[in-house]
Amino acid sequence: MTPSGTQGYANEADALVRQYESIAFEDIHASVLHLVPSTPGRVLDIGSGTGRDAAGFAAMGHRVTAVEPTPELRSAAQALHPSPLIEWVDDTLPDLPRLAGCEDSFDVVMLTAVWMHLDGPQRRRAMPRVASLARKGGVMIVSLRHGPVPPGRRMFDVTADETVQLARAEGLAPVLQLDHQDGLLRRPGVSWTRLAFSWPQS
């Protein structure tokens, strides 16, 4: 069986909750929030972790489907961020089988610090699946982590070029690419690439 990209998270759930919740939603996503619709819509937050981002979108009036496969993080998220606008789902990439019967499409698809947990074949399987859940005219926002892999975790150094190519193959158009250091947590050697894509209206 292929190792899971979630490995290492359950054992560190308490520390991760403190770490993730120490950074405000508006701060970590300041560079991309202008791409999020101002009118209430549907958001798919894949790898929602402690629910910080799901709660941020809900505060903007969006209905959020928050996907998190690690039970310890998902239960903490539900306790920290109770909201009638958030639906918590136990599901995982690359196939998101629990969303197979989902009739709604999404205006925003978020993958924050998630994509680099997938190996090459998983990424090639996941991109069409993610694209199938988006609404025409919607946006997908992806962040890629680069640098040392924490002990016990499973991560791959995924390039922006590869991610753009996979997205283009599904009809997504790149609209933003930003590279920056780990400015908020200041972890040595860690940097990030933030990518955003749009789905054509027709």
Secondary structure as UniProt FT lines:
FT   TURN            5..12
FT   HELIX           13..21
FT   HELIX           25..28
FT   TURN            29..32
FT   HELIX           33..35
FT   STRAND          42..46
FT   TURN            49..50
FT   HELIX           52..59
FT   TURN            60..61
FT   STRAND          63..67
FT   HELIX           71..80
FT   TURN            84..85
FT   STRAND          86..89
FT   TURN            93..95
FT   HELIX           97..99
FT   TURN            100..101
FT   STRAND          106..111
FT   HELIX           115..117
FT   HELIX           120..132
FT   STRAND          134..146
FT   TURN            151..152
FT   HELIX           160..169
FT   TURN            170..171
FT   STRAND          173..181
FT   TURN            183..185
FT   TURN            188..189
FT   STRAND          191..198
//
